[in-house]
Amino acid sequence: MDDDSRTARWERRMEIPLSVASMVYLASYAVRVLAVGLPRGWLDLCLAVTYATWAVFVVDYAVRWRLSGQGPRFVRTHWLDTIVLLLPLLRPLRVVQIYQRVQDRRGKPRLALQARVMFYAGLSTVLLGFAGSLAVYQQERYAPGATMTTFGDALWWACSTFATVGYGDVVPVTPLGRVIAVGMMAGGLALLGAVTGSFSSWLLQVFAREGDEKPPGV
């Protein structure tokens, strides 16, 4: 059995575990950030679950690296997996990647390309926005001079950031909070561009079909 088929078998085997790990990670992280009144033991359990899900990603990454036989080049050819492994904020986005892989393996997708891009971008926006809100709120809530004192403020800030309309007086004041903000700005611009471009392409195709169907001389 060659390396490609072994890698494909491993990826199919890990689709469900990685999806579950992504959602469990987000849930355990959300509990640790939002449920501050929980007993210490429950918070420690959530932290252990968070590290356990990260371990699943590490094992998957290491196995695929070994099966690929690419050596250091694997990091460059699988840059998205590398970023997701290093940045916990992006870990829930693996759900989108795995969902797309499952759809591709089933043959012809049910949705057109533009509709799929908009769906994936929308789902990515929701996951990234929620995870980013948690991360920023965790850094900001107890900081001196913080303007983001509730999770509602963090959600509003995330929505305003993705919409590129600004967020008024609600701004990150901590260094790490601002680093997260820069990442969310870049992600928001990329997702907004993907949705806008796909929607424009879909409109052009609709108008082109209407022009082709129009009777001659009309």
C-alpha positions in Angstrom: 0.0 0.0 0.0 1.5 3.4 -1.0 1.8 6.4 1.2 -1.1 8.3 -0.5 -3.6 5.5 0.1 -2.4 5.2 3.7 -2.8 8.9 4.2 -6.3 8.9 2.7 -7.3 6.0 5.0 -6.0 7.9 8.0 -7.8 11.1 7.1 -11.1 9.3 6.6 -10.6 7.5 9.9 -10.0 10.8 11.7 -12.8 12.9 10.2 -15.3 12.3 12.9 -12.8 12.4 15.8 -11.4 15.7 14.6 -14.9 17.2 14.2 -15.9 16.0 17.7 -12.6 17.3 19.1 -13.1 20.7 17.5 -16.6 21.1 19.0 -15.5 19.7 22.4 -12.6 22.1 22.5 -14.9 25.1 21.8 -17.4 24.0 24.4 -14.8 23.4 27.1 -13.1 26.7 26.4 -16.5 28.5 26.5 -17.3 27.0 29.9 -13.9 28.0 31.3 -14.4 31.6 30.1 -18.1 32.1 30.8 -18.9 29.9 33.8 -16.6 31.7 36.3 -18.8 30.5 39.2 -18.1 26.8 38.7 -16.2 24.9 41.4 -12.5 24.7 40.8 -12.7 21.0 40.1 -15.0 21.6 37.1 -12.8 24.3 35.7 -9.8 22.1 36.0 -11.7 19.3 34.2 -12.5 21.7 31.3 -8.9 22.7 31.1 -7.9 19.0 30.9 -10.5 18.4 28.2 -9.1 21.4 26.3 -5.5 19.9 26.4 -6.9 16.5 25.5 -8.5 17.8 22.3 -5.3 19.6 21.4 -3.5 16.3 21.8 -5.9 14.8 19.2 -4.8 17.4 16.7 -1.1 16.9 17.5 -1.4 13.1 17.0 -3.3 13.6 13.7 -0.8 16.1 12.5 2.2 13.9 13.5 0.8 10.8 11.8 0.0 12.6 8.5 3.4 14.1 8.5 5.0 10.7 9.0 2.7 9.1 6.3 3.4 11.8 3.8 7.1 11.2 3.6 7.6 14.9 2.8 9.8 15.8 5.8 9.9 19.6 6.5 8.1 20.3 3.2 4.9 18.9 4.9 4.7 22.1 7.0 4.5 24.3 3.8 2.2 22.1 1.9 -0.2 21.8 4.8 0.1 25.3 6.1 -3.6 25.5 7.2 -3.3 22.5 9.4 -0.1 23.9 10.8 -1.8 27.2 11.7 -4.8 25.5 13.2 -2.4 23.3 15.3 -0.5 26.4 16.7 -3.4 28.8 17.1 -6.3 27.4 19.3 -8.5 30.2 18.1 -8.8 28.6 14.6 -9.2 25.0 15.8 -13.1 25.0 15.5 -12.6 25.9 11.7 -11.5 22.3 11.2 -15.2 21.4 11.2 -15.6 23.4 8.0 -12.6 21.8 6.3 -13.8 18.3 7.3 -17.4 19.0 6.1 -16.1 20.1 2.7 -13.9 16.9 2.4 -16.9 14.7 3.2 -19.0 16.5 0.5 -16.3 16.2 -2.1 -16.0 12.5 -1.4 -19.7 11.9 -2.0 -19.4 13.0 -5.6 -21.2 16.0 -7.1 -22.0 18.5 -4.3 -25.6 19.5 -3.8 -24.9 23.2 -3.9 -23.3 25.3 -6.6 -19.7 26.5 -6.1 -20.8 30.0 -5.2 -23.4 28.8 -2.7 -20.9 26.4 -1.1 -18.3 29.3 -0.7 -20.9 31.5 0.9 -22.1 28.7 3.2 -18.5 27.8 4.2 -17.6 31.5 4.7 -20.8 32.0 6.8 -20.1 29.0 9.0 -16.5 30.0 9.4 -17.5 33.5 10.4 -19.8 32.2 13.1 -17.2 29.8 14.5 -14.3 32.3 14.3 -16.5 35.1 15.7 -17.6 33.1 18.7 -14.1 31.8 19.4 -12.6 35.2 19.0 -15.2 36.8 21.3 -14.3 34.2 24.0 -10.5 34.8 23.6 -10.8 38.6 23.7 -13.2 38.6 26.6 -10.9 36.4 28.6 -8.1 38.8 28.1 -10.1 42.0 28.6 -12.6 41.5 31.3 -10.3 42.2 34.3 -7.8 44.5 32.6 -7.4 48.1 34.0 -9.5 50.5 31.9 -11.2 47.7 30.0 -14.2 48.6 27.9 -15.2 45.0 27.2 -16.6 44.0 30.6 -19.3 41.5 29.5 -19.4 38.8 26.9 -22.2 40.7 25.1 -19.7 43.5 24.6 -17.2 41.0 23.1 -19.9 39.6 20.7 -20.8 43.1 19.6 -17.2 43.9 19.1 -16.7 40.8 17.0 -19.7 41.5 14.8 -18.6 45.1 14.3 -15.1 43.9 13.5 -16.2 41.4 10.9 -18.6 43.9 9.3 -15.7 46.4 9.1 -17.9 49.2 10.5 -15.9 50.0 13.6 -16.9 49.4 17.2 -17.0 52.8 18.9 -15.8 52.8 22.4 -15.5 49.0 22.8 -11.9 48.3 22.0 -9.3 45.9 23.3 -6.8 47.4 25.7 -4.5 44.5 26.4 -1.6 43.6 24.1 -2.8 40.0 23.6 -6.3 41.3 23.0 -5.1 43.6 20.3 -3.1 40.8 18.7 -6.3 38.7 18.6 -8.2 41.7 17.2 -5.7 42.0 14.3 -6.1 38.4 13.4 -9.9 38.7 13.5 -9.8 41.8 11.3 -7.7 39.9 8.7 -10.0 36.9 8.9 -13.1 39.1 8.6 -11.8 40.8 5.5 -10.9 37.5 3.9 -14.3 36.0 4.6 -16.2 39.1 3.6 -14.2 39.1 0.3 -15.0 35.5 -0.3 -18.7 36.0 0.2 -18.8 39.2 -1.9 -16.8 37.7 -4.7 -19.0 34.6 -4.8 -22.2 36.5 -4.7 -21.0 38.8 -7.5 -20.0 35.8 -9.6 -23.4 34.2 -9.0 -25.2 37.4 -10.1 -23.1 37.6 -13.3 -24.0 34.0 -14.2 -27.7 34.7 -13.6 -27.6 37.8 -15.8 -25.7 35.9 -18.5 -28.2 33.0 -18.5 -31.1 35.5 -18.8 -29.3 37.2 -21.7 -28.9 33.8 -23.5 -32.5 32.9 -23.0 -33.8 36.2 -24.3 -35.4 35.8 -27.8 -33.5 37.4 -30.8 -34.5 40.9 -31.6 -35.9 41.6 -28.1 
